[in-house]
C-alpha cells in the first residue's frame, strides 16, 4: 500500500513541478531497478542447478531474509512501474 502511495505522490509531484517525461523516466527507472532486484534476490535469473546448490548451503534465516527483501522490492517496484506506464498512456 505504501508503494502505491509513494509512487503516485512522487510521479504527480515530478510531473507538475518539472515535466511529465521526467516523471515517466524516474518512476519507470525506480520500478525497473526494484523489479530487477526482486528477481535477483528471488533467484529468477539463475539456473536450476545453481538453485539446488544454493538450497544446500542456505540457512532458514537466510532464506527468510531473502524472501522478505524480494517480496518488499517486488511490492514497491510494481506500483512504480505501473505508474510510469499509466502516465505514459495518459500523456501520449
KAVENUR-V632386 format. One record per pair of residues at least 12 apart in sequence whose ideal C-beta (glycine too) atoms are under 8 Angstrom apart, sorted by the first residue. I is the first residue (numbers start at 1). J is the second residue. Records with the same first field share a line. If there is no record, write none. Layout:
I: J ; J
This chain:
2: 76
3: 75 ; 76 ; 77 ; 78 ; 79 ; 80
4: 79
6: 76 ; 79
7: 27 ; 30 ; 31 ; 79 ; 80 ; 82 ; 83
8: 79 ; 83
10: 23 ; 26 ; 27
11: 23 ; 26 ; 27 ; 83 ; 84 ; 87
14: 26 ; 27
15: 87
20: 87 ; 91
21: 91
23: 84 ; 87
24: 84 ; 87 ; 88 ; 91
25: 84
27: 80 ; 81 ; 83 ; 84 ; 87
28: 80 ; 81 ; 84 ; 85 ; 88
30: 77 ; 80
31: 77 ; 78 ; 79 ; 80 ; 81 ; 82 ; 83 ; 84
32: 77 ; 81
33: 77
34: 73 ; 74 ; 76 ; 77 ; 80
35: 73 ; 74 ; 77 ; 78 ; 81
37: 73 ; 77
38: 70 ; 71 ; 73 ; 74 ; 77
41: 66 ; 69 ; 70 ; 73
42: 66 ; 67 ; 70 ; 74
